[in-house]
Amino acid sequence: MVSNADSDVFCSTIIATIGRNSLARSVESVLSQDVRASDFEVIVVNDSGRSLTPEDWQHSERVRILNTYRRERCVARNTGAAVARGTYLHFLDDDDWMLPGAFRVLWAIARASKASLIYGKTRFVDKEGALLSESLIDVDGDALVQVMAAGAWLPIQASLIKTRDFFQVGGLDYRFAICEDKDLVRRIALIGDLAHTAVPVLCALINRETSTSPYEKSLYYNQWSRDNVLTEKRSFARMLASAKTPFWRGRLIRVYLTGISWNLRKKNPGRVMRRMGEAVLSFLLSLPFIFSIDFLHGIFWSNDRYL
């Protein structure tokens, strides 16, 4: 996957949409950011298969509209990325919105960091706007084991991703019906570092009634993504380097154990043997931690049905 665009703005926000009424709020939340207008652009990718309802934001010089005609969100987002001019890419859903000052905070981190992915805290709200929870993984640098662990989620909607690294890993994988965002973050973490701010930057709407995501398939796609990353040559070294505490050493072993279970189900004996070897090596390298409660908690605590 290759971008033909020359980077001459700081950030390109790509909003794939199916024409929901909330689109205007998403776009306006970016256009109203307190950074110079020349430093960002908005690319709305209309995947609804019909014309968008005319609205004022469509007349902004900072907005471009593309059409992908019901190709699903991975194709829509990759299409937007292919024409983006930003040094960083930002993928925003059409029912989420950026909080005031978000770009200014993320920009400050970008100027001080060489990280491939920069992220902030996410606020999850219901359809009435009530706060449900806040999410932040709270890790910097090599964080591969953290984003590989079961239950971990770093929303790309609250993140800026270096454009060159996005294309280096091949963009979003169109084979994923769900968890494509988790998969992208894992592949980015495989080649580069993360940096974060504890400042909330995004409001994400949680409303299963209007969501187009097939949540019933998430366990399958999530484990498929993890196993694909584990197959990469550099993954073991990156995972080990990111597991700096007893808990994360236990989690490291947990990731390989789930890989064994997955490949047994998939009847892939070669990968079963490889995951067993990686699990044993991880355990041997973690012997100094074996009497730690946190280490055992990392191994045995689970919200993953594959083990």
C-alpha angles and dihedrals in degrees: 000000000000132000117218094191123106113229109239102142131060100238140011114202111205117199115188108199142185090198100268118170090244093067094093091056091051094050094044091050088063098040090053095055113126097242129099112287090228091061098066143032136196122223113192112196110200108208096163097099091234137074118280119247108261111257136166095254090065089072095058116116088221094062130082124183124210129180125219101169105227099321093139129249102289092057091042093051093044089050090054091047091052092064098033118122097197128114084221131038123218121191114203125181118230092243097047128076140202120245120237112277094017097124093046091055094045091045091055090055092046092055091052099041140058091206119141092219128032120190144173139199120295125218114207115208135179125237090273090055096250115148112250101174145322126239132205127150088200101209134127134193119013103011103158097126090048094055092041094054120104112265095018115130129175106182114225086209088071093044143082115214123197107249095222091054092047090058093040090062092043100255123258115346107242090202090073115092089186137000089043088132093054089047092052093049091051093051091047090049088052092064104026149021133266130227128188150184126215089219113110109247105166141046110207120194116226108202117139090184093071100026119116093202118115095227093176088070096049097098092054096047093042093056092042089056093049093050092049090054093046088056092062114101097235096046099092094052092045092047093049093047092052094050098083101149133055091253094053092045086057090046090051090058090044091057091055093045090054087049090056091050092047094051093046087057090047091048093235104146095177093059091041089060092045093050090048090053092048091048092051092047091048090052094048091050089049098052092115088064102045096103093052118108088214090056092053090045089054091054102041106031107097145177090164119103094202092081 
